[in-house]
């Protein structure tokens, strides 16, 4: 497996790739060119770790090509699949707004090309170009709402498969009660 490599941000090739990303559809050429200037790029091979759960940084990532697996470490054991993000999706949004550790592991599901920027560069860009900043933050909000909706749907599916009151009643019928085990006369609840 090859290690992550830095991506040469040739304006003409990156420019055309970004035009296909929803976040940048309505950017002027000048806004898009200036955005590329605040970014760096990386390429990762399949299976390569991009972000480590618990690590701290303040970078926002945009997937140009390929896909990533988002997995959450549960109880220090195995990684539980959370979602797959594809070209045009963003991740790392929370670190742009908050000083929090990464909440999941992110790895390349397929070979992936990423564009990323730091909190400081992004905020400076948005202050200099407020119309572009509004477009970026609107897209980030939309992205977070979609992720929240997907998480809510997953929770609802999990709850549907959880034990119901009827299941508990059936289980209770299968085992003797506490009174039956110790005898009615010795029960602390009898008078």
Secondary structure, 3 states (H helix, E strand, C coil): CCCCEEECCCHHHHHHHHHCCHHHCCCCHHHHHHHHHCCEEEEECCCCEEECCCCCCCEEEEEEECEEEEEEECCCCCEEEEEEEECCCEECHHHHHCCCCCCCEEEECCCEEEEEEEHHHHHHHHHHCHHHHHHHHHHHHHHHHHHHHHHHHHHHHHHHCCCCHHHHHHHHHHCCCHHHHHCHHHCCCCC
